[in-house]
């Protein structure tokens, strides 16, 4: 039995600007399984504040529950790599299939200095 858990590989940032509006209202699509029963391919794009990196390879995953688990693992790995030394960071993993966006995992990280009384 092969493991479905595979960290998605990232490409260089896309030269095509991606707008937030392109993602809005399209989340939740999961019907990309072909008539031949092939596993759907999901792409795990990363957003770090204003920087957007498109996953142009994707990974085949059998169930949407596994997609959610993979997105959580991808966010944990992403945060581990970029948060040390940060003060404010907005991160997201934006998962899409061949038909469009299906899931977004967001993380807001902020260090706030609190003055003593």
PyMOL commands that set and color helices and strands:
alter all, ss='L'
color gray80, all
select helices_A, chain A and resi 20-23+64-82
alter helices_A, ss='H'
color red, helices_A
select strands_A, chain A and resi 40-48+51-53+59-61+88-97+100-110
alter strands_A, ss='S'
color yellow, strands_A
deselect
rebuild
show_as cartoon
